[in-house]
Amino acid sequence: MHSDELPSLALRAGNQLRQRGDTVAVAEGSAGGLISAALLAVPGASACYLGGVVVYPAAAYTAWLVLQPRMLTRHEGAPPWIAVVEAPARMRGATEPFALNLAQSAAAKLGTTWGIGEAGAAGPSNPYGDPAGHCWVAVAGPNETTRHILIGIDDRPANMVTFAVAALAPLSDTLDKAPTP
C-alpha cells in the first residue's frame, strides 16, 4: 500500500500552501486518513494543516457535515465563499455533491482557506452497489474543483492510496491556478 506519488504530491501541496500562507482541512472516507497522513508527513505541516476527519460510517459524516437541513445559517468561522444552502436530508455518499459537501464542510468547520473532500468505494464490495475503485474528490476554496476516479479494481489498499493521490493532485493544481493572496 505505497505509492511514490503520494509523498511527492503532499510535499508539493504543503510547500504551496505554506508559500501562500493558506491552510487546509480534510474530510475523507474511503482513503481512511491517508490524505491527512500524507500532508502531516511534510515538514512544517503545522503551518498549513489545521485538521481532518475520517467520515467513514453514516453517523460520522452526519455529525460532521455543515450543510444540513437543520443548519441553514452560516457556520461560525465559515469563509465567506461558502454558501449556506439546504442539503438533502440524506445525501448519497460516493457522489460529486457529497465530496464537495465534505470539502466545504471541512473548510467551514476549521476556518481554513481550502478543504479537501473524498468519498468512494475502496472495495472489494459495499452495500450501496458502487463499483470498487470508484471515488469522487473535491477541493473547495476560492476556486473549486471535483474529479471522478474509476480504476475498477477490487484491491482495497491500492484503491485507498489511489484515492489519496487523486485528492492531492487537484489541490496542487488548484493552488497553481489560484490568485496569490
C-alpha positions in Angstrom: 0.0 0.0 0.0 2.6 2.6 -1.1 2.7 5.0 -4.0 5.8 7.1 -4.7 3.4 9.8 -5.9 1.7 10.3 -2.6 4.7 11.8 -0.6 5.8 14.0 -3.5 2.3 15.4 -4.1 1.9 16.0 -0.4 5.3 17.8 -0.3 4.3 19.9 -3.3 0.9 20.8 -1.9 2.3 21.5 1.6 5.0 23.8 0.1 2.4 25.6 -2.0 0.1 26.2 1.0 2.9 27.5 3.2 4.2 29.8 0.5 0.8 31.3 0.0 0.0 31.5 3.7 -3.1 29.2 3.1 -4.5 26.5 5.3 -6.3 23.2 4.6 -8.7 20.8 6.3 -9.6 17.3 5.1 -12.8 15.2 5.3 -12.1 11.8 3.8 -13.9 8.5 3.7 -12.5 5.6 1.7 -9.0 6.9 1.8 -9.1 6.2 5.5 -6.9 9.0 6.7 -4.1 8.6 4.1 -4.7 12.2 2.7 -4.2 13.7 6.1 -1.3 11.4 6.9 0.5 12.4 3.7 0.0 16.1 4.4 1.2 15.6 8.0 4.3 13.8 6.9 5.5 17.1 5.3 7.9 19.0 7.5 6.2 22.3 8.6 2.7 20.8 8.2 1.5 22.6 11.4 1.7 25.9 9.4 -0.9 24.8 6.9 -2.8 21.7 8.0 -5.5 22.5 10.5 -7.1 19.1 10.9 -9.1 16.4 9.3 -11.6 13.7 9.9 -12.4 10.2 8.5 -16.1 10.2 7.8 -16.5 6.5 7.0 -19.8 5.5 8.6 -23.0 7.5 8.1 -23.0 8.6 11.7 -19.6 10.3 11.3 -20.5 12.3 8.2 -23.9 13.2 9.6 -22.2 14.6 12.7 -19.5 16.4 10.7 -21.2 17.9 7.7 -22.1 21.6 7.9 -24.7 21.9 5.2 -27.6 20.0 6.7 -31.3 20.9 6.6 -31.3 21.7 10.3 -28.4 24.2 9.8 -29.5 26.9 7.4 -27.3 29.7 8.7 -23.6 30.3 8.0 -21.5 28.2 10.3 -19.4 30.4 12.7 -15.9 30.9 11.2 -17.0 29.8 7.7 -15.2 31.5 4.9 -17.4 34.0 3.0 -17.3 31.8 -0.2 -19.3 29.0 1.5 -22.9 29.5 0.5 -25.4 28.2 3.0 -27.9 26.0 1.2 -30.4 23.4 2.2 -28.9 20.0 1.7 -30.9 16.8 1.2 -31.8 15.1 4.4 -29.7 12.1 3.4 -27.0 12.9 0.9 -25.8 9.9 -1.0 -22.2 9.1 -0.4 -19.6 8.5 -3.1 -21.1 11.2 -5.3 -19.8 14.5 -6.6 -22.1 16.6 -4.4 -21.2 14.6 -1.4 -17.5 15.0 -1.9 -17.9 18.7 -2.5 -20.0 19.0 0.7 -17.3 17.2 2.6 -14.6 19.7 1.3 -16.8 22.7 2.1 -17.7 21.3 5.5 -14.0 20.6 6.3 -13.1 24.2 5.5 -16.1 25.7 7.3 -15.6 23.6 10.5 -11.9 24.6 10.8 -12.0 28.0 9.2 -9.4 27.1 6.5 -8.7 28.6 3.1 -9.1 25.2 1.4 -11.0 22.0 2.1 -10.5 18.5 0.6 -13.4 16.0 0.4 -13.1 12.4 -0.7 -15.8 9.8 -0.9 -15.7 6.5 -2.7 -15.7 2.7 -2.6 -12.4 1.1 -1.9 -13.9 -2.4 -2.3 -14.0 -5.2 -2.7 -17.7 -4.6 -2.3 -20.1 -2.3 -0.5 -23.8 -2.4 0.5 -24.6 0.5 -1.9 -23.7 -1.1 -5.1 -20.9 1.3 -6.0 -18.1 -0.3 -8.0 -14.8 -1.0 -6.2 -12.2 1.6 -7.2 -14.8 4.4 -7.7 -14.2 7.7 -5.9 -15.1 11.4 -6.1 -12.7 14.0 -4.8 -13.3 17.7 -4.3 -11.3 20.8 -3.4 -13.3 23.7 -2.0 -11.9 27.2 -1.5 -11.6 30.4 -3.5 -11.6 28.0 -6.5 -13.5 24.7 -6.5 -12.9 21.6 -8.5 -14.1 18.0 -8.5 -12.7 14.9 -10.0 -14.1 11.3 -10.6 -11.8 8.3 -10.3 -12.8 4.9 -11.6 -10.0 2.4 -11.6 -12.2 -0.6 -11.3 -10.0 -2.9 -9.3 -11.0 -4.5 -6.0 -7.6 -4.1 -4.3 -8.7 -2.1 -1.2 -5.3 -0.9 -0.1 -4.3 0.1 -3.6 -7.6 2.0 -4.1 -7.1 3.9 -0.8 -3.7 5.1 -1.9 -5.0 6.0 -5.4 -7.8 8.0 -3.8 -5.4 9.9 -1.6 -3.2 10.7 -4.7 -6.3 11.7 -6.6 -7.3 14.2 -3.8 -3.9 15.8 -3.5 -3.3 16.3 -7.3 -6.3 18.6 -7.8 -5.4 20.6 -4.6 -1.9 21.3 -6.0 -3.3 22.1 -9.5 -5.9 24.4 -7.9 -3.3 26.2 -5.9 -1.2 26.7 -9.1 -4.2 28.5 -10.7 -5.5 30.4 -7.6 -4.7 34.1 -7.4 -2.0 34.9 -4.9 -3.4 36.3 -1.7 
